[in-house]
Amino acid sequence: SGLDAIFKPTSIAVLGVTNSPGTVPHDIFVNLLDSRFNGVVYPVAPRKKHIAGVRAYDYVLDIPDPVDLAILVFPGNVCEQALKQCVEKGIRAAIIISAGFREVGPAGLAREQRIQALAAEAGMRLIGPNCLGVINTEPKVRLNASFARAMPATGRIAFLSQSGALCTAVLDYAAGKGIGFSKFVSLGNKADVGEVDLLRYLADDPDTSVILMYLESITQGRDLMRVAREITGKRSNSKPILAIKGGRTAAGAAAAQSHTGALAASAEVCHGVFDQSGIVRCGSIEEMFNTAQLLAYQALPDRKSVV
C-alpha cells in the first residue's frame, strides 16, 4: 500500500517551516521534536539558518541523506513546485497540510489535480491536501506529524476524519477522558489516500483493535462496503468499525464542502452503505467513543453462551 512511509518513516523533511511560534508551519516541526520522533527531522526553510535549533536547508534537494516522508506547509500555490523537488529527491510519501486546493474553487481544483497526477506518476502516496496531519503513537515511532496541540496517549483506537476542525475537537475530548489512540489521520481533500486505503492498512495493524471514521463524503462506496465487510466479518481477528456521517443537515453539508471541497452524500445513502457493510452507526462523538472503548478493552462474550 506504500503507507508505511507515512506511518513509520525513519526520516522526515518539513517543507515551508517558519520561526514564528503559534503558526502551523512552526508548530508541526516542533511537534515532531516534542513527540520524540524516533528518526531524523529536516526543516526546509529558504533563507533560514536554523529552526528550533536544528540546521535548516533552502531546498529539499539540499538534504544530503535519503528522506522517507515530506510534510508540506508551504502556501498552496507553492506546493506543486515543492512536490516536484520531493519526487526528484525520491521521497516515497507526502502529507500536504496546506489549504488552497479544491475547497477554494476551480483554480484550486486544477492545482490539486496537478499534484495528484504528479504523485501518481511518481508512485508517491499523498495524505491531504488541506488536512491536520497524521499521528502514530506506536512507541517505536512516536510520530506527531500534525499541528494538534499535544501528542495523544497510546491506545487501541484508530480515528480517521475528513474534517481537521473535528480532529482538534476529538483530540481535546479524548485527552479529557483519558482515551488513547493507535493512529490518528486527518484525510483532508483525499487527493490520493482515502478511507478505503486506510481501512486496508489498519486491518493488519497489530496496534489497532477498533476503527472510527468521521466522513463528510463517500467517494468509493462499493470499495468501502467490500473492505468493511472483510474487516468486520472475519471469523478471526475481526475489527469493529464505527462511523459518523457529517454534513447531515443543509448547514452541515455546506460546511463540509467549504472544509474539503466534498460533495456530502445524503445521510440515507451513507447509512445504507454503513448498514450493508457491518459498520456501526453512531449519533455523536460521545456515543462513538463510549462504544469504541467497550469494544477495544472489553472482551466479547462467547457467542455460544449468548441467548
C-alpha distance (Angstrom), angle and dihedral (degrees) to the residues before:
residue distance angle dihedral
S1 . . .
G2 3.81 . .
L3 3.82 90.6 .
D4 3.81 95.8 119.9
A5 3.81 87.3 79.7
I6 3.82 86.8 60.7
F7 3.80 99.6 42.1
K8 3.81 101.3 30.0
P9 3.81 108.8 28.1
T10 3.78 120.0 158.5
S11 3.81 93.3 -158.0
I12 3.81 132.2 28.5
A13 3.80 133.6 -169.4
V14 3.81 116.9 -159.1
L15 3.80 108.7 -156.1
G16 3.80 119.0 -155.2
V17 3.80 100.3 20.9
T18 3.80 119.1 167.7
N19 3.80 134.2 -162.7
S20 3.82 93.1 -124.8
P21 3.84 113.0 109.5
G22 3.80 113.2 -141.2
T23 3.80 93.9 36.7
V24 3.81 122.2 109.5
P25 3.85 95.3 -120.2
H26 3.80 92.0 52.4
D27 3.80 97.3 40.1
I28 3.80 95.2 51.5
F29 3.79 91.4 55.1
V30 3.81 93.1 45.9
N31 3.83 90.7 46.9
L32 3.80 89.4 58.5
L33 3.79 89.7 53.3
D34 3.81 95.0 42.6
S35 3.81 93.3 49.6
R36 3.82 88.1 57.4
F37 3.80 92.9 -122.2
N38 3.78 108.8 -153.5
G39 3.79 95.9 -128.0
V40 3.80 144.1 44.8
V41 3.82 123.4 -61.1
Y42 3.81 122.8 -160.8
P43 3.82 121.9 -167.7
V44 3.80 115.0 -146.1
A45 3.79 107.1 -158.0
P46 3.80 118.4 150.9
R47 3.81 113.7 -129.2
K48 3.82 93.0 5.1
K49 3.82 120.8 116.2
H50 3.79 95.8 -158.7
I51 3.81 144.2 -4.7
A52 3.83 120.0 -148.2
G53 3.79 89.3 -16.8
V54 3.82 94.6 -50.8
R55 3.79 121.0 117.4
A56 3.82 110.2 -105.7
Y57 3.82 129.7 -145.1
D58 3.80 127.6 -144.3
Y59 3.80 93.3 -139.1
V60 3.80 135.5 12.5
L61 3.81 87.8 -119.0
D62 3.82 88.6 63.6
I63 3.84 91.8 65.2
P64 3.82 105.4 104.7
D65 3.82 97.5 -151.7
P66 3.83 133.7 60.6
V67 3.83 117.5 -84.7
D68 3.84 124.4 -152.0
L69 3.81 101.3 -171.3
A70 3.79 134.5 27.1
I71 3.80 121.7 -159.2
L72 3.81 111.7 -161.1
V73 3.80 119.0 -153.8
F74 3.80 97.7 155.6
P75 3.83 116.8 120.8
G76 3.81 110.5 -78.0
N77 3.80 94.1 -106.4
V78 3.82 91.0 58.1
C79 3.81 96.6 47.0
E80 3.79 96.2 84.4
Q81 3.81 93.2 58.8
A82 3.80 91.3 42.7
L83 3.81 91.0 50.8
K84 3.82 90.6 51.3
Q85 3.80 88.3 57.5
C86 3.82 90.1 48.5
V87 3.80 89.3 54.1
E88 3.80 90.2 48.7
K89 3.82 88.6 50.4
G90 3.82 90.1 54.1
I91 3.81 95.5 -117.7
R92 3.82 110.6 167.8
A93 3.81 101.8 -153.4
A94 3.79 141.9 18.4
I95 3.80 138.9 -164.7
I96 3.80 111.2 -153.5
I97 3.79 108.2 -158.3
S98 3.79 93.6 171.5
A99 3.80 122.5 107.7
G100 3.81 125.9 -147.9
F101 3.79 100.0 94.5
R102 3.82 134.4 102.4
E103 3.80 91.3 -26.3
V104 3.85 90.5 68.7
G105 3.81 97.8 51.7
P106 3.84 141.5 -97.6
A107 3.82 97.4 -26.5
G108 3.80 90.2 50.7
L109 3.79 91.6 46.6
A110 3.82 90.6 53.4
R111 3.82 89.4 49.6
E112 3.80 90.4 50.7
Q113 3.81 92.4 49.0
R114 3.80 90.1 53.1
I115 3.80 93.9 53.2
Q116 3.80 89.2 43.6
A117 3.81 90.9 55.2
L118 3.80 92.1 43.7
A119 3.80 92.6 53.8
A120 3.81 93.9 42.8
E121 3.80 92.1 52.6
A122 3.81 90.5 50.5
G123 3.82 94.6 44.3
M124 3.81 89.5 -119.4
R125 3.84 119.0 151.1
L126 3.81 117.0 -134.4
I127 3.80 134.1 -159.1
G128 3.81 113.3 -163.3
P129 2.96 141.3 -41.8
N130 3.81 105.7 -141.4
C131 3.81 96.4 24.8
L132 3.80 142.9 129.0
G133 3.82 94.5 -123.2
V134 3.80 139.4 -119.8
I135 3.81 133.9 -61.4
N136 3.81 128.1 -165.2
T137 3.81 113.5 -179.5
E138 3.82 94.3 -172.5
P139 3.85 104.5 136.0
K140 3.82 92.2 -130.7
V141 3.83 90.3 56.0
R142 3.83 111.3 23.5
L143 3.80 95.9 -173.4
N144 3.80 120.8 177.8
A145 3.80 99.9 171.6
S146 3.79 92.3 162.6
F147 3.79 141.3 81.7
A148 3.80 92.0 -115.7
R149 3.78 110.4 135.6
A150 3.80 96.6 -118.9
M151 3.78 140.8 10.7
P152 3.83 108.2 -101.6
A153 3.78 122.2 -126.5
T154 3.81 119.5 -90.2
G155 3.80 113.6 -95.4
R156 3.82 146.0 144.5
I157 3.82 97.8 -98.5
A158 3.83 125.2 97.8
F159 3.81 117.7 -159.7
L160 3.83 126.7 -162.2
S161 3.80 124.0 -175.5
Q162 3.79 139.0 168.7
S163 3.79 90.7 -155.1
G164 3.79 116.6 77.2
A165 3.82 91.1 -168.9
L166 3.80 90.1 55.9
C167 3.81 89.9 48.7
T168 3.80 89.9 58.7
A169 3.81 91.5 48.7
V170 3.81 91.8 47.4
L171 3.81 92.8 50.5
D172 3.82 90.1 51.2
Y173 3.82 90.9 47.2
A174 3.81 92.6 47.9
A175 3.82 92.8 47.8
G176 3.81 89.9 52.8
K177 3.81 91.2 50.8
G178 3.81 95.9 41.8
I179 3.81 92.2 -116.1
G180 3.82 117.5 157.4
F181 3.81 132.1 -154.9
S182 3.78 137.1 -148.3
K183 3.81 96.2 -160.6
F184 3.81 131.0 2.7
V185 3.81 120.4 -168.4
S186 3.79 133.1 -178.6
L187 3.82 105.3 -159.5
G188 3.81 99.2 -168.6
N189 3.80 113.5 178.0
K190 3.84 94.7 -10.7
A191 3.82 94.7 -133.7
D192 3.81 87.5 164.5
V193 3.80 120.1 -14.4
G194 3.81 113.1 55.1
E195 3.78 138.0 168.8
V196 3.82 93.2 -77.4
D197 3.84 92.8 57.0
L198 3.80 90.4 47.3
L199 3.80 94.3 47.3
R200 3.82 89.5 53.6
Y201 3.80 90.2 49.7
L202 3.80 95.2 46.0
A203 3.80 92.3 47.0
D204 3.81 87.6 72.0
D205 3.81 97.0 35.7
P206 3.83 108.2 115.8
D207 3.83 90.8 -158.7
T208 3.83 94.3 58.7
S209 3.82 124.1 78.5
V210 3.82 100.5 161.7
I211 3.83 130.9 29.0
L212 3.82 121.8 -150.2
M213 3.81 124.7 -167.2
Y214 3.79 135.2 -171.1
L215 3.81 107.6 -167.5
E216 3.78 128.3 -174.8
S217 3.80 93.7 178.2
I218 3.79 137.2 10.5
T219 3.79 113.1 -140.6
Q220 3.82 100.2 168.2
G221 3.79 102.4 39.9
R222 3.81 99.0 160.9
D223 3.79 93.9 44.2
L224 3.80 90.6 46.9
M225 3.80 91.4 52.8
R226 3.80 93.2 47.8
V227 3.81 95.8 47.4
A228 3.81 93.6 42.9
R229 3.81 91.0 51.4
E230 3.80 89.7 51.7
I231 3.81 92.5 50.4
T232 3.80 98.7 43.1
G233 3.80 96.0 37.0
K234 3.80 101.6 50.7
R235 3.79 112.9 126.3
S236 3.79 89.1 -138.9
N237 3.80 128.9 27.1
S238 3.81 94.0 12.2
K239 3.81 116.0 166.2
P240 3.80 125.7 -151.6
I241 3.82 116.6 -124.1
L242 3.81 118.8 -154.1
A243 3.80 122.8 -170.1
I244 3.78 143.4 -175.5
K245 3.79 120.1 -160.4
G246 3.81 111.0 -138.7
G247 3.79 125.5 -155.4
R248 3.81 93.5 42.0
T249 3.80 92.9 149.1
A250 3.80 128.2 52.1
A251 3.81 89.5 -107.0
G252 3.80 90.7 47.2
A253 3.80 92.3 50.1
A254 3.80 90.5 50.4
A255 3.81 89.9 49.7
A256 3.80 90.9 48.9
Q257 3.78 91.4 53.7
S258 3.81 92.0 49.5
H259 3.84 90.6 49.5
T260 3.77 100.9 49.7
G261 3.80 108.3 -1.3
A262 3.81 86.0 -109.2
L263 3.77 123.3 153.9
A264 3.79 99.1 -137.7
A265 3.80 111.6 -134.8
S266 3.79 116.4 -134.2
A267 3.78 117.1 -85.1
E268 3.81 90.0 -120.9
V269 3.81 92.7 57.4
C270 3.80 92.7 46.5
H271 3.79 93.1 46.8
G272 3.81 88.8 51.1
V273 3.81 89.9 52.5
F274 3.81 91.2 47.9
D275 3.81 94.3 47.9
Q276 3.82 93.4 49.4
S277 3.81 92.3 46.9
G278 3.79 101.1 51.2
I279 3.82 90.2 -109.8
V280 3.82 113.0 148.1
R281 3.81 111.8 -128.9
C282 3.81 116.9 -138.3
G283 3.78 127.5 -165.7
S284 3.79 98.8 -154.6
I285 3.80 143.3 12.8
E286 3.81 90.4 -108.4
E287 3.82 92.3 53.3
M288 3.81 90.4 46.3
F289 3.81 94.7 53.0
N290 3.78 95.3 41.8
T291 3.80 88.6 54.0
A292 3.81 92.8 42.7
Q293 3.80 93.3 52.8
L294 3.78 90.8 49.8
L295 3.81 91.8 50.6
A296 3.82 95.2 41.9
Y297 3.78 98.4 49.1
Q298 3.81 107.5 19.9
A299 3.81 115.7 76.6
L300 3.80 113.7 -125.0
P301 3.81 114.5 -111.8
D302 3.79 120.9 -103.9
R303 3.78 102.5 -91.7
K304 3.80 91.7 -143.2
S305 3.78 89.5 64.4
V306 3.82 95.8 47.5
V307 3.80 114.3 96.5
